[in-house]
Amino acid sequence: MADSQPVEEKIDEIVNTTSVVFESLSGYGSLILESLYIVIGAVLVIFVIHWLAAKLIYPRLKAKRLVRVFFGTLYALVIVIVSLLILEEIGVPTEGVAELALAGVLIGSVVVFFLVPFVPRLPLFIGHMVDINGTFGVVSAIDIFRITIKQFDGIITTLPTTMVLAAKIKNYSQLPHKRIEIKLSVNNDSELETTRQIVLQLLSVDERVLEEPSPPFTHVINATAAGVEMMAYCWVKTEDFLSTRTDLWLKLVQAFNDDERISMSLPQHEVFLHS
């Protein structure tokens, strides 16, 4: 019996300690829940103000990045201040921490505004179709030291990041739209206005051809003894670029073959023999 008494006392002590811990956690839980409500409410208010600023003020501002950094600082300050209030309510001293945290947010905002624009960044992402100094393909991997390009002939090319940062990069995927340019050489005896109308019609009836940024149009760019050079332009979605350009070329060649009023000029040489 003497041995069982200390065991029972230890069990009671553990039970009491556990209940105290659970009571404390439940109290902290309600505090954390209330704080979350405050954070969500404050973030929503800032988000609405930011949204209104983006709609009403951004179009008239030149320093848009300054406004973005300002609202980013507000988001960070809300989270930091609420976190400090929670710690203070729990009983953790925050005298020195509060000043450091607020100073850290402000210093971070200054660093983001002044230094980030000077940090070199790659103008490409995984999945982008790019041409880097003659290496043409799709970006399949990016890390600190190298960039991997999967070329369309099945060859994997790895380029050092430092070289890519200094290279001439053509990014075919960065913008949502791409312009197709078709150069035609038409015989001088063809009906040029008819040719122009046929080309415009073929471009316009294709569902993939867009009216924005601009509708399809043509220009005569040169006229020589060999023929008249004409350029046709149209805009398509980036993902439709290659397939649309191929289909348009096939339709144009077929149209030139079917219509006797128009014909493409072909390179030819006349040889005169004198006996």
Helices and strands as residue ranges (DSSP letters): H 4-56, G 58-60, H 64-90, H 95-114, G 116-118, E 129-132, E 135-142, E 146-151, E 156-160, H 161-165, E 169-171, E 177-186, H 192-205, E 217-223, E 228-237, G 238-240, H 241-258
